[in-house]
Amino acid sequence: MIVGYAVFIATLAATACFVALFGRDNDHRMSGYRVLKLVWMTVTGSVGVVTLALKLSEWGVLPGL
């Protein structure tokens, strides 16, 4: 299941990157950049939160995880 999610996110990011670089006009390039920024912030934000929660659990700050 996680592999399917990772492939979906990678495909979405690659498509947005392609549109941001090679869009036919400025509006398409800006839209691709916005989607790429949204995907990047979503992925790095969620990974950062999960990593922080796991580290806090290892240190004993968040018991029960």
C-alpha positions as a Markdown table, in Angstrom:
| # | Residue | x | y | z |
|---|---|---|---|---|
| 1 | Met | 0.0 | 0.0 | 0.0 |
| 2 | Ile | 2.8 | 2.4 | 0.9 |
| 3 | Val | 4.5 | 1.7 | -2.4 |
| 4 | Gly | 1.5 | 2.6 | -4.4 |
| 5 | Tyr | 1.2 | 5.9 | -2.5 |
| 6 | Ala | 4.9 | 6.6 | -3.1 |
| 7 | Val | 4.6 | 5.9 | -6.8 |
| 8 | Phe | 1.5 | 8.2 | -7.0 |
| 9 | Ile | 3.3 | 11.0 | -5.3 |
| 10 | Ala | 6.4 | 10.6 | -7.4 |
| 11 | Thr | 4.3 | 10.6 | -10.6 |
| 12 | Leu | 2.4 | 13.7 | -9.4 |
| 13 | Ala | 5.7 | 15.5 | -8.6 |
| 14 | Ala | 7.3 | 14.5 | -11.9 |
| 15 | Thr | 4.4 | 15.7 | -13.9 |
| 16 | Ala | 4.2 | 19.0 | -12.0 |
| 17 | Cys | 7.9 | 19.5 | -12.5 |
| 18 | Phe | 7.6 | 18.8 | -16.2 |
| 19 | Val | 4.8 | 21.3 | -16.6 |
| 20 | Ala | 6.7 | 23.9 | -14.5 |
| 21 | Leu | 9.7 | 23.6 | -16.7 |
| 22 | Phe | 8.2 | 23.0 | -20.1 |
| 23 | Gly | 4.7 | 24.5 | -20.0 |
| 24 | Arg | 3.5 | 26.1 | -23.1 |
| 25 | Asp | 2.9 | 29.5 | -21.6 |
| 26 | Asn | 3.5 | 31.4 | -18.3 |
| 27 | Asp | 0.2 | 30.5 | -16.8 |
| 28 | His | 0.7 | 26.7 | -17.2 |
| 29 | Arg | 4.3 | 27.0 | -15.9 |
| 30 | Met | 3.1 | 28.9 | -12.8 |
| 31 | Ser | 0.3 | 26.3 | -12.2 |
| 32 | Gly | 2.8 | 23.5 | -12.4 |
| 33 | Tyr | 5.1 | 25.3 | -10.0 |
| 34 | Arg | 2.2 | 25.7 | -7.5 |
| 35 | Val | 1.3 | 22.0 | -7.7 |
| 36 | Leu | 4.9 | 21.1 | -7.3 |
| 37 | Lys | 5.3 | 23.3 | -4.2 |
| 38 | Leu | 2.1 | 21.9 | -2.7 |
| 39 | Val | 3.2 | 18.3 | -3.2 |
| 40 | Trp | 6.7 | 19.0 | -1.9 |
| 41 | Met | 5.3 | 20.7 | 1.3 |
| 42 | Thr | 2.8 | 18.0 | 1.8 |
| 43 | Val | 5.4 | 15.2 | 1.6 |
| 44 | Thr | 8.1 | 16.8 | 3.5 |
| 45 | Gly | 5.7 | 18.2 | 6.1 |
| 46 | Ser | 4.1 | 14.8 | 6.9 |
| 47 | Val | 7.4 | 13.0 | 6.9 |
| 48 | Gly | 8.8 | 15.6 | 9.3 |
| 49 | Val | 5.9 | 15.2 | 11.7 |
| 50 | Val | 6.1 | 11.4 | 11.7 |
| 51 | Thr | 9.8 | 11.5 | 12.2 |
| 52 | Leu | 9.5 | 13.9 | 15.1 |
| 53 | Ala | 6.7 | 11.8 | 16.7 |
| 54 | Leu | 8.8 | 8.6 | 16.4 |
| 55 | Lys | 11.9 | 10.3 | 17.9 |
| 56 | Leu | 9.9 | 11.8 | 20.8 |
| 57 | Ser | 8.5 | 8.3 | 21.4 |
| 58 | Glu | 12.0 | 6.8 | 21.4 |
| 59 | Trp | 13.1 | 9.4 | 23.9 |
| 60 | Gly | 10.1 | 8.6 | 26.1 |
| 61 | Val | 8.4 | 12.0 | 25.7 |
| 62 | Leu | 5.4 | 10.5 | 23.9 |
| 63 | Pro | 4.6 | 7.2 | 25.6 |
| 64 | Gly | 2.3 | 4.8 | 23.8 |
| 65 | Leu | 3.4 | 5.2 | 20.2 |
